[in-house]
């Protein structure tokens, strides 16, 4: 379920364009493998 996770990660990013930390985290998640993405998504949300 990488699609929905990426959409959820991008939603707050667009709402808060000033969050560089969030942007960096989202970029790391996008580059990270599905396994790490799943773990990061559970921890973030």
PDB file of N, CA, C and O in Angstrom:
ATOM      1  N   UNK A   1       0.848  -1.199   0.000  1.00  0.00           N
ATOM      2  CA  UNK A   1       0.000   0.000   0.000  1.00  0.00           C
ATOM      3  C   UNK A   1       0.882   1.246   0.000  1.00  0.00           C
ATOM      4  O   UNK A   1       0.803   2.068   0.913  1.00  0.00           O
ATOM      5  N   UNK A   2       1.707   1.379  -1.012  1.00  0.00           N
ATOM      6  CA  UNK A   2       2.605   2.530  -1.073  1.00  0.00           C
ATOM      7  C   UNK A   2       1.857   3.754  -1.598  1.00  0.00           C
ATOM      8  O   UNK A   2       2.129   4.877  -1.174  1.00  0.00           O
ATOM      9  N   UNK A   3       0.926   3.542  -2.510  1.00  0.00           N
ATOM     10  CA  UNK A   3       0.173   4.659  -3.088  1.00  0.00           C
ATOM     11  C   UNK A   3      -0.505   5.506  -2.023  1.00  0.00           C
ATOM     12  O   UNK A   3      -0.189   6.687  -1.879  1.00  0.00           O
ATOM     13  N   UNK A   4      -1.441   4.911  -1.268  1.00  0.00           N
ATOM     14  CA  UNK A   4      -2.169   5.672  -0.235  1.00  0.00           C
ATOM     15  C   UNK A   4      -1.228   6.322   0.769  1.00  0.00           C
ATOM     16  O   UNK A   4      -1.445   7.462   1.180  1.00  0.00           O
ATOM     17  N   UNK A   5      -0.190   5.604   1.162  1.00  0.00           N
ATOM     18  CA  UNK A   5       0.756   6.139   2.148  1.00  0.00           C
ATOM     19  C   UNK A   5       1.419   7.406   1.596  1.00  0.00           C
ATOM     20  O   UNK A   5       1.561   8.399   2.309  1.00  0.00           O
ATOM     21  N   UNK A   6       1.821   7.364   0.331  1.00  0.00           N
ATOM     22  CA  UNK A   6       2.471   8.533  -0.263  1.00  0.00           C
ATOM     23  C   UNK A   6       1.489   9.696  -0.347  1.00  0.00           C
ATOM     24  O   UNK A   6       1.856  10.843  -0.092  1.00  0.00           O
ATOM     25  N   UNK A   7       0.244   9.401  -0.704  1.00  0.00           N
ATOM     26  CA  UNK A   7      -0.770  10.460  -0.805  1.00  0.00           C
ATOM     27  C   UNK A   7      -0.971  11.105   0.561  1.00  0.00           C
ATOM     28  O   UNK A   7      -1.035  12.330   0.671  1.00  0.00           O
ATOM     29  N   UNK A   8      -1.070  10.289   1.591  1.00  0.00           N
ATOM     30  CA  UNK A   8      -1.268  10.818   2.952  1.00  0.00           C
ATOM     31  C   UNK A   8      -0.066  11.660   3.360  1.00  0.00           C
ATOM     32  O   UNK A   8      -0.215  12.682   4.031  1.00  0.00           O
ATOM     33  N   UNK A   9       1.117  11.231   2.957  1.00  0.00           N
ATOM     34  CA  UNK A   9       2.335  11.978   3.319  1.00  0.00           C
ATOM     35  C   UNK A   9       2.401  13.296   2.545  1.00  0.00           C
ATOM     36  O   UNK A   9       2.924  14.291   3.047  1.00  0.00           O
ATOM     37  N   UNK A  10       1.871  13.296   1.332  1.00  0.00           N
ATOM     38  CA  UNK A  10       1.924  14.510   0.514  1.00  0.00           C
ATOM     39  C   UNK A  10       0.817  15.490   0.892  1.00  0.00           C
ATOM     40  O   UNK A  10       0.959  16.694   0.675  1.00  0.00           O
ATOM     41  N   UNK A  11      -0.266  14.997   1.444  1.00  0.00           N
ATOM     42  CA  UNK A  11      -1.388  15.882   1.799  1.00  0.00           C
ATOM     43  C   UNK A  11      -0.948  16.953   2.803  1.00  0.00           C
ATOM     44  O   UNK A  11      -1.100  18.142   2.526  1.00  0.00           O
ATOM     45  N   UNK A  12      -0.407  16.562   3.961  1.00  0.00           N
ATOM     46  CA  UNK A  12       0.034  17.568   4.928  1.00  0.00           C
ATOM     47  C   UNK A  12       1.158  18.443   4.372  1.00  0.00           C
ATOM     48  O   UNK A  12       1.299  19.603   4.758  1.00  0.00           O
ATOM     49  N   UNK A  13       1.951  17.881   3.469  1.00  0.00           N
ATOM     50  CA  UNK A  13       3.052  18.649   2.890  1.00  0.00           C
ATOM     51  C   UNK A  13       2.497  19.849   2.129  1.00  0.00           C
ATOM     52  O   UNK A  13       3.021  20.957   2.247  1.00  0.00           O
ATOM     53  N   UNK A  14       1.446  19.635   1.353  1.00  0.00           N
ATOM     54  CA  UNK A  14       0.880  20.736   0.565  1.00  0.00           C
ATOM     55  C   UNK A  14       0.202  21.739   1.499  1.00  0.00           C
ATOM     56  O   UNK A  14       0.226  22.944   1.249  1.00  0.00           O
ATOM     57  N   UNK A  15      -0.394  21.240   2.562  1.00  0.00           N
ATOM     58  CA  UNK A  15      -1.060  22.139   3.507  1.00  0.00           C
ATOM     59  C   UNK A  15      -0.024  23.006   4.221  1.00  0.00           C
ATOM     60  O   UNK A  15      -0.217  24.208   4.404  1.00  0.00           O
ATOM     61  N   UNK A  16       1.079  22.370   4.620  1.00  0.00           N
ATOM     62  CA  UNK A  16       2.139  23.107   5.327  1.00  0.00           C
ATOM     63  C   UNK A  16       3.377  23.164   4.443  1.00  0.00           C
ATOM     64  O   UNK A  16       4.278  22.334   4.563  1.00  0.00           O
ATOM     65  N   UNK A  17       3.409  24.135   3.568  1.00  0.00           N
ATOM     66  CA  UNK A  17       4.550  24.242   2.658  1.00  0.00           C
ATOM     67  C   UNK A  17       5.793  24.723   3.391  1.00  0.00           C
ATOM     68  O   UNK A  17       6.904  24.540   2.893  1.00  0.00           O
ATOM     69  N   UNK A  18       5.637  25.329   4.555  1.00  0.00           N
ATOM     70  CA  UNK A  18       6.783  25.863   5.281  1.00  0.00           C
ATOM     71  C   UNK A  18       7.499  24.800   6.109  1.00  0.00           C
ATOM     72  O   UNK A  18       8.517  25.090   6.738  1.00  0.00           O
ATOM     73  N   UNK A  19       6.979  23.576   6.116  1.00  0.00           N
ATOM     74  CA  UNK A  19       7.606  22.529   6.939  1.00  0.00           C
ATOM     75  C   UNK A  19       8.721  21.836   6.184  1.00  0.00           C
ATOM     76  O   UNK A  19       8.475  20.862   5.472  1.00  0.00           O
ATOM     77  N   UNK A  20       9.951  22.326   6.328  1.00  0.00           N
ATOM     78  CA  UNK A  20      11.075  21.697   5.619  1.00  0.00           C
ATOM     79  C   UNK A  20      11.366  20.332   6.231  1.00  0.00           C
ATOM     80  O   UNK A  20      11.753  19.403   5.523  1.00  0.00           O
ATOM     81  N   UNK A  21      11.184  20.210   7.531  1.00  0.00           N
ATOM     82  CA  UNK A  21      11.440  18.926   8.198  1.00  0.00           C
ATOM     83  C   UNK A  21      10.484  17.872   7.645  1.00  0.00           C
ATOM     84  O   UNK A  21      10.883  16.744   7.354  1.00  0.00           O
ATOM     85  N   UNK A  22       9.223  18.256   7.506  1.00  0.00           N
ATOM     86  CA  UNK A  22       8.225  17.314   6.977  1.00  0.00           C
ATOM     87  C   UNK A  22       8.575  16.961   5.530  1.00  0.00           C
ATOM     88  O   UNK A  22       8.451  15.807   5.120  1.00  0.00           O
ATOM     89  N   UNK A  23       9.006  17.945   4.771  1.00  0.00           N
ATOM     90  CA  UNK A  23       9.353  17.710   3.374  1.00  0.00           C
ATOM     91  C   UNK A  23      10.508  16.715   3.286  1.00  0.00           C
ATOM     92  O   UNK A  23      10.487  15.795   2.469  1.00  0.00           O
ATOM     93  N   UNK A  24      11.515  16.911   4.136  1.00  0.00           N
ATOM     94  CA  UNK A  24      12.673  16.018   4.125  1.00  0.00           C
ATOM     95  C   UNK A  24      12.239  14.613   4.509  1.00  0.00           C
ATOM     96  O   UNK A  24      12.689  13.634   3.913  1.00  0.00           O
ATOM     97  N   UNK A  25      11.362  14.512   5.508  1.00  0.00           N
ATOM     98  CA  UNK A  25      10.885  13.196   5.953  1.00  0.00           C
ATOM     99  C   UNK A  25      10.122  12.525   4.812  1.00  0.00           C
ATOM    100  O   UNK A  25      10.311  11.339   4.542  1.00  0.00           O
ATOM    101  N   UNK A  26       9.270  13.281   4.156  1.00  0.00           N
ATOM    102  CA  UNK A  26       8.485  12.716   3.052  1.00  0.00           C
ATOM    103  C   UNK A  26       9.411  12.244   1.937  1.00  0.00           C
ATOM    104  O   UNK A  26       9.186  11.192   1.339  1.00  0.00           O
ATOM    105  N   UNK A  27      10.448  13.020   1.659  1.00  0.00           N
ATOM    106  CA  UNK A  27      11.383  12.633   0.591  1.00  0.00           C
ATOM    107  C   UNK A  27      12.104  11.338   0.981  1.00  0.00           C
ATOM    108  O   UNK A  27      12.305  10.454   0.147  1.00  0.00           O
ATOM    109  N   UNK A  28      12.489  11.238   2.253  1.00  0.00           N
ATOM    110  CA  UNK A  28      13.170  10.026   2.709  1.00  0.00           C
ATOM    111  C   UNK A  28      12.233   8.827   2.579  1.00  0.00           C
ATOM    112  O   UNK A  28      12.649   7.745   2.162  1.00  0.00           O
ATOM    113  N   UNK A  29      10.967   9.029   2.939  1.00  0.00           N
ATOM    114  CA  UNK A  29       9.990   7.933   2.863  1.00  0.00           C
ATOM    115  C   UNK A  29       9.823   7.510   1.404  1.00  0.00           C
ATOM    116  O   UNK A  29       9.745   6.320   1.102  1.00  0.00           O
ATOM    117  N   UNK A  30       9.771   8.492   0.504  1.00  0.00           N
ATOM    118  CA  UNK A  30       9.588   8.168  -0.917  1.00  0.00           C
ATOM    119  C   UNK A  30      10.787   7.370  -1.438  1.00  0.00           C
ATOM    120  O   UNK A  30      10.626   6.473  -2.266  1.00  0.00           O
ATOM    121  N   UNK A  31      11.977   7.694  -0.958  1.00  0.00           N
ATOM    122  CA  UNK A  31      13.174   7.000  -1.429  1.00  0.00           C
ATOM    123  C   UNK A  31      13.347   5.661  -0.703  1.00  0.00           C
ATOM    124  O   UNK A  31      13.972   4.739  -1.228  1.00  0.00           O
ATOM    125  N   UNK A  32      12.791   5.564   0.504  1.00  0.00           N
ATOM    126  CA  UNK A  32      12.949   4.345   1.293  1.00  0.00           C
ATOM    127  C   UNK A  32      12.102   3.216   0.707  1.00  0.00           C
ATOM    128  O   UNK A  32      11.120   3.472   0.009  1.00  0.00           O
ATOM    129  N   UNK A  33      12.482   1.965   0.990  1.00  0.00           N
ATOM    130  CA  UNK A  33      11.746   0.808   0.491  1.00  0.00           C
ATOM    131  C   UNK A  33      10.380   0.700   1.163  1.00  0.00           C
ATOM    132  O   UNK A  33      10.148   1.352   2.182  1.00  0.00           O
ATOM    133  N   UNK A  34       9.459  -0.117   0.609  1.00  0.00           N
ATOM    134  CA  UNK A  34       8.107  -0.275   1.161  1.00  0.00           C
ATOM    135  C   UNK A  34       8.131  -0.670   2.636  1.00  0.00           C
ATOM    136  O   UNK A  34       7.293  -0.215   3.415  1.00  0.00           O
ATOM    137  N   UNK A  35       9.083  -1.511   3.020  1.00  0.00           N
ATOM    138  CA  UNK A  35       9.135  -1.963   4.422  1.00  0.00           C
ATOM    139  C   UNK A  35       9.345  -0.772   5.352  1.00  0.00           C
ATOM    140  O   UNK A  35       8.631  -0.617   6.343  1.00  0.00           O
ATOM    141  N   UNK A  36      10.320   0.059   5.034  1.00  0.00           N
ATOM    142  CA  UNK A  36      10.597   1.231   5.872  1.00  0.00           C
ATOM    143  C   UNK A  36       9.432   2.205   5.789  1.00  0.00           C
ATOM    144  O   UNK A  36       9.071   2.841   6.779  1.00  0.00           O
ATOM    145  N   UNK A  37       8.845   2.318   4.599  1.00  0.00           N
ATOM    146  CA  UNK A  37       7.713   3.218   4.409  1.00  0.00           C
ATOM    147  C   UNK A  37       6.573   2.823   5.341  1.00  0.00           C
ATOM    148  O   UNK A  37       5.964   3.674   5.989  1.00  0.00           O
ATOM    149  N   UNK A  38       6.296   1.532   5.399  1.00  0.00           N
ATOM    150  CA  UNK A  38       5.197   1.060   6.241  1.00  0.00           C
ATOM    151  C   UNK A  38       5.470   1.394   7.703  1.00  0.00           C
ATOM    152  O   UNK A  38       4.585   1.867   8.416  1.00  0.00           O
ATOM    153  N   UNK A  39       6.697   1.145   8.142  1.00  0.00           N
ATOM    154  CA  UNK A  39       7.046   1.427   9.535  1.00  0.00           C
ATOM    155  C   UNK A  39       6.994   2.924   9.811  1.00  0.00           C
ATOM    156  O   UNK A  39       6.480   3.345  10.847  1.00  0.00           O
ATOM    157  N   UNK A  40       7.524   3.732   8.891  1.00  0.00           N
ATOM    158  CA  UNK A  40       7.537   5.180   9.095  1.00  0.00           C
ATOM    159  C   UNK A  40       6.111   5.719   9.095  1.00  0.00           C
ATOM    160  O   UNK A  40       5.770   6.584   9.902  1.00  0.00           O
ATOM    161  N   UNK A  41       5.281   5.208   8.192  1.00  0.00           N
ATOM    162  CA  UNK A  41       3.895   5.668   8.129  1.00  0.00           C
ATOM    163  C   UNK A  41       3.169   5.389   9.433  1.00  0.00           C
ATOM    164  O   UNK A  41       2.404   6.229   9.908  1.00  0.00           O
ATOM    165  N   UNK A  42       3.399   4.216  10.019  1.00  0.00           N
ATOM    166  CA  UNK A  42       2.725   3.867  11.273  1.00  0.00           C
ATOM    167  C   UNK A  42       3.204   4.782  12.394  1.00  0.00           C
ATOM    168  O   UNK A  42       2.426   5.157  13.271  1.00  0.00           O
ATOM    169  N   UNK A  43       4.485   5.139  12.365  1.00  0.00           N
ATOM    170  CA  UNK A  43       5.014   6.000  13.429  1.00  0.00           C
ATOM    171  C   UNK A  43       4.571   7.441  13.237  1.00  0.00           C
ATOM    172  O   UNK A  43       4.228   8.120  14.204  1.00  0.00           O
ATOM    173  N   UNK A  44       4.577   7.912  11.992  1.00  0.00           N
ATOM    174  CA  UNK A  44       4.185   9.299  11.726  1.00  0.00           C
ATOM    175  C   UNK A  44       2.711   9.519  12.042  1.00  0.00           C
ATOM    176  O   UNK A  44       2.366  10.375  12.856  1.00  0.00           O
ATOM    177  N   UNK A  45       1.838   8.739  11.394  1.00  0.00           N
ATOM    178  CA  UNK A  45       0.393   8.910  11.603  1.00  0.00           C
ATOM    179  C   UNK A  45      -0.062   7.946  12.679  1.00  0.00           C
ATOM    180  O   UNK A  45      -1.244   7.914  13.020  1.00  0.00           O
TER     181      UNK A  45
END
